Amino acid sequence: MVKVNDPVPGRDDRLLWRNAVQSVTPLRRRAAAVAPGSGPTPRATEARQTRRQVQPPALDRFSGIDRANAERLKRGLYRIEARLDLHGKTQAEAHHALAVFIHRSSEAGRRCVLVITGRGLSPKGPGVLKSAVPLWLEEVELRRQILALAPAQPRDGGAGALYLLLRRRRAERSR
């Protein structure tokens, strides 16, 4: 046991600390608490590297709009014209439903839609659909219909939903 005035923890204390924190996931990208004099365990370092490699694309993308419209989207100020709830769907069902939803919404001239993935929190990290949907939205066929996207405000589903701002359809030229 460490004495109250002892500034350096003993070997047993460091091992005990490592065992206690090895399965803890830091909140909001905070550095993990590590006992003084001890570096991260090899297992913790490996877990961090694995998480970095699997990170989905950024959940906010504003490539084709000005700052004012990007802020409107992030703040949830656009009127939501359609919603898609993916809860309870398999990956294949969700992927198909998302593609059809975006295509039909675009065809209907909708501007802002909401896609609800759910948080899917588990000890292994975010849910399958929460991780997969941003990747699917990067696919060429879907990306060309989406102008911008952002995480939803809490009132619309928060971390378990995304706002999509769809591109305006160009009017067909009459000949």
C-alpha positions in Angstrom: 0.0 0.0 0.0 1.2 3.5 -0.7 1.9 5.7 2.3 0.2 9.1 2.4 3.5 10.9 2.1 5.1 8.5 -0.4 5.2 10.4 -3.8 6.1 7.4 -5.9 3.7 4.4 -6.0 5.1 1.0 -5.7 5.1 -1.7 -8.3 2.1 -3.5 -6.8 0.1 -0.2 -6.8 1.0 0.5 -10.5 -0.1 -3.0 -11.5 -3.3 -2.7 -9.5 -4.0 0.7 -11.2 -3.3 -0.7 -14.7 -5.7 -3.5 -14.1 -8.4 -1.2 -12.8 -8.2 1.2 -15.8 -7.4 -1.1 -18.7 -11.0 -1.6 -19.7 -12.1 2.1 -19.2 -12.8 4.2 -22.3 -12.1 7.9 -21.9 -14.9 10.3 -22.4 -14.8 12.9 -25.2 -11.2 12.2 -26.2 -9.7 12.9 -22.8 -6.4 11.3 -22.1 -6.7 8.2 -20.0 -5.7 8.7 -16.4 -2.3 7.0 -15.8 -0.6 6.5 -12.6 2.6 8.7 -12.3 5.7 6.9 -13.4 3.8 4.3 -15.5 3.2 4.6 -19.2 0.2 3.1 -21.0 -0.1 -0.6 -21.1 0.6 -2.3 -24.4 -3.0 -3.5 -24.4 -4.4 0.1 -24.0 -2.0 1.4 -26.8 -3.2 -1.4 -29.1 -6.9 -0.6 -28.4 -6.3 3.1 -29.1 -4.6 2.3 -32.5 -7.5 0.0 -33.4 -10.1 2.7 -32.6 -8.2 5.2 -34.7 -8.2 2.9 -37.8 -11.9 2.2 -37.6 -13.1 5.8 -37.1 -15.8 6.7 -39.6 -15.6 9.9 -41.7 -16.4 13.2 -40.0 -20.1 13.5 -39.1 -20.3 17.0 -40.3 -19.6 17.9 -43.9 -20.3 21.3 -45.4 -18.4 21.2 -48.7 -21.0 23.1 -50.9 -22.5 25.6 -48.6 -21.6 28.9 -47.0 -21.0 29.4 -43.3 -24.5 30.8 -42.5 -26.2 27.7 -44.0 -23.8 25.4 -42.3 -24.7 27.0 -39.0 -28.4 26.7 -39.8 -28.0 23.0 -40.5 -25.9 22.4 -37.3 -28.4 24.2 -35.2 -31.3 22.3 -36.6 -33.0 25.4 -38.1 -34.0 23.9 -41.4 -37.5 22.4 -41.5 -37.2 18.6 -41.6 -39.2 17.5 -44.6 -38.8 13.7 -44.1 -37.5 11.2 -41.5 -36.0 7.8 -41.8 -35.7 5.6 -38.7 -33.3 2.7 -39.1 -33.9 1.2 -35.7 -34.4 -2.6 -35.8 -33.0 -3.0 -39.3 -30.2 -5.3 -40.4 -27.2 -3.6 -42.1 -28.4 -4.7 -45.5 -32.0 -3.5 -44.9 -30.7 -0.2 -43.5 -28.3 0.4 -46.4 -31.0 -0.3 -48.9 -33.6 1.9 -47.0 -31.1 4.8 -46.8 -30.3 4.7 -50.5 -34.0 4.6 -51.4 -34.9 7.3 -48.9 -32.3 9.7 -50.1 -33.1 9.1 -53.8 -36.9 9.5 -53.3 -36.4 12.6 -51.1 -34.2 14.2 -53.7 -36.7 13.3 -56.5 -39.4 14.9 -54.4 -37.4 18.1 -54.1 -36.9 17.8 -50.3 -34.2 20.0 -48.9 -33.5 18.8 -45.3 -34.1 15.2 -44.1 -33.4 13.4 -40.8 -31.8 10.0 -40.7 -32.1 8.3 -37.3 -29.5 5.6 -36.7 -29.8 5.3 -32.9 -26.8 5.5 -30.6 -26.4 1.8 -30.3 -24.1 2.2 -27.3 -22.4 -1.0 -26.2 -19.2 -1.9 -24.4 -17.5 -2.3 -27.8 -18.3 1.2 -28.9 -20.9 2.8 -31.1 -23.6 0.7 -32.7 -23.2 -0.9 -36.1 -25.6 1.4 -37.9 -24.3 4.6 -36.2 -20.8 3.6 -37.5 -21.9 2.4 -40.9 -24.3 5.2 -42.0 -21.5 7.9 -42.4 -19.5 5.4 -44.5 -22.5 4.7 -46.7 -23.2 8.4 -47.1 -19.7 8.7 -48.7 -20.6 6.3 -51.5 -20.6 8.1 -54.8 -24.3 7.6 -55.6 -25.4 9.0 -52.2 -22.8 11.6 -51.9 -23.7 13.3 -55.1 -27.2 13.9 -53.8 -26.1 15.3 -50.4 -24.8 18.9 -50.1 -24.1 18.8 -46.3 -24.6 16.7 -43.2 -24.4 17.3 -39.5 -25.2 15.5 -36.2 -28.8 16.3 -35.1 -29.7 18.5 -32.2 -30.9 16.7 -29.0 -34.6 17.5 -29.8 -34.2 15.6 -33.1 -32.3 12.6 -31.9 -28.9 14.1 -30.9 -26.0 11.7 -31.4 -28.3 9.1 -32.7 -29.4 11.1 -35.8 -28.1 13.1 -38.7 -29.4 16.1 -40.6 -28.9 15.8 -44.4 -29.1 18.8 -46.6 -29.9 17.6 -50.1 -28.8 19.2 -53.3 -31.4 21.1 -55.2 -32.4 19.4 -58.4 -31.7 21.3 -61.5 -34.8 22.0 -63.6 -35.0 19.9 -66.7 -34.2 22.0 -69.8 -37.1 22.0 -72.2 -36.2 21.9 -75.9 
